[in-house]
Amino acid sequence: MPLSLLQRETETLQYLTSNYVMLFSTLPPILQKMFLVLLGIWLPCLAVPLLAQSAGRTTVGAAAYGLGGAAVTVGNPYAIFQNIGALAEVSHYQGFVGYENYFAVAGWHTLFAGASLPIAHQGKQLGTAGIGVWRFGDNLYNEHRLAVGYSHKVEGVSLGIQANYLQVQAEGVGTRRVVAIEFGGVARLTETILVGLHGYNLNLAKMATFEDERFPTILKAGLSYRPNSRLMVNLEAEKDVLYPVRLRAGLEYAVWAERIWLRLGASSRPFANYFGIGYQQGRFRFDYALSTQPQIGFSNHLSVCFQFYQKTFAADSPQNAAH
């Protein structure tokens, strides 16, 4: 997860708690009341811009969370939310649904669904289209995302482009709607090494006029080492243009080829640990991940992917078995 709503709010709350709560309690009652009145006037002006940062989340799905979010090179249907350039690796018609809850906090949960649709002509795959819908929040505050993208692969290099329709709504504040464009790619450098690049909100979609507030623009670069069909080791750097670089690392190992996968991951800023498992049964693939942050607790991630058809198209190179 990038420096999203939950992480930014957590860091802010920790800072306020340690530095200002005691100071506030020492103020005379009249000054406390004046402060609260001013805060009530000022906060609504910032509510939508501040909270909308989660719309820039580029880690979605339990498989990606199990890897600590280091999934910029991973070619599966969830690439519609992580790196559209990797979607060309998908050669099956597939759909998926998922649910995520952060730190057991009411209202801090995500629902998402999507599908990958390979496009072929005379038995040869020309590319893969994808569509995804995503919702975060509750009735007081919520975000929606509709993603439509296309990815094409030529001689070991896949490139993709995507449009995201974003809506952010806060009760008593209003609703904002924008379109964010993203672009990504994955290249196979050798038989065992892949590199991925991705840029989200490259058009700098504006969130509000207050201090020229915009949705997050996020750049990612990652490296994947896959010595065989059972093992994958990923390293990734993520940069929100307004914040320092965040590092991610993940490992996936198939303890039972084509059936069971175990995953471990870690990320910085803030530091978090990730644990995951995947299970394939027929056309269904189930993934679960648990993420932990020492200061605030656990988050749960669950997703299910379904393969509509067994038929596959000609591919330029084999995929990792876990994908």
Number of C-alpha atoms within 10 A of each C-alpha: 22 27 25 20 18 17 18 17 15 15 15 11 11 12 12 12 12 10 10 10 11 11 10 13 10 10 12 9 11 8 12 13 12 11 13 11 11 10 11 11 10 11 12 15 14 15 17 24 21 18 20 24 24 21 22 23 17 26 22 26 30 30 32 28 30 30 30 33 29 32 33 32 31 30 24 26 33 32 29 30 29 29 33 38 34 34 36 33 29 28 25 21 21 22 21 21 19 21 21 23 19 20 17 14 9 10 15 18 20 20 19 21 20 22 22 27 20 24 20 15 9 7 10 12 20 19 24 27 25 27 22 23 19 21 20 21 19 15 9 10 21 23 24 21 23 19 22 19 24 25 29 23 23 13 10 15 19 22 24 25 21 24 18 23 15 23 19 25 22 20 13 10 14 12 14 17 16 14 17 23 19 22 22 26 26 30 21 18 12 11 12 13 16 20 22 25 24 27 23 28 22 15 12 15 18 18 22 15 10 10 8 9 16 18 23 28 21 22 21 24 22 23 23 24 17 18 13 11 17 17 18 23 20 26 25 24 19 26 19 19 11 9 12 11 16 19 23 24 24 26 22 23 18 20 12 12 13 17 15 18 22 23 24 22 25 23 24 16 16 16 14 19 21 25 22 26 20 23 19 19 11 9 12 15 19 19 24 25 26 21 23 18 16 10 12 13 12 17 19 19 24 21 23 21 23 20 17 13 10 10 9 15 17 12 19 13 11 10 16 18 15 25 14
